């Protein structure tokens, strides 16, 4: 669960009134993130472009590792005879 400091919480109406000010806070790294509240519940979070790009790159790396692990599991399954290649299955038809 993500926690937010008091200065990171703003209402959606406050954001609408002072969007430029809050955008500069994010851009200047005065705050790491801004949680936008609607009816006292966090509905959205604003982060900097650089932070967003770092998060996307980290996610790509995690997904690539998961894909490679899945491929390796499949190859190991073929070696162990637990999984058959598509060519073997077609040959049996």
CORUR-V596446 format. One line per field, one symbol per residue. ss: DSSP state (A for helix, B for strand, O for the rest). phi: phi as a letter, one per 30 degrees, with the letter a starting at -180 (. if undefined). psi: psi as a letter, one per 30 degrees, with the letter a starting at -180 (. if undefined). A space follows every 50 residues. Layout:
ss: ???
phi: ???
psi: ???
This chain:
ss: OOOOOAAABBBAAAAAAOAAAAAAAAAOOOOOBBBBBBOOBBBBBBBOAA AAAAAAAAAAAAAAAAAAAAAAAAAAAAAOOOOOOAAAAAAAO
phi: .dcbdedccbdddddddbeeddddedddidbdabcccbhibdcabcbded dddddddddeddddddddddddddddddddidbcddddddddd
psi: kklkleffkkleeeeeeheeeeeeeeeggelelkkkkkhgkkflkkllee eeeeeeeeeeeeeeeeeeeeeeeeeeeeefgfkkleeeeeef.
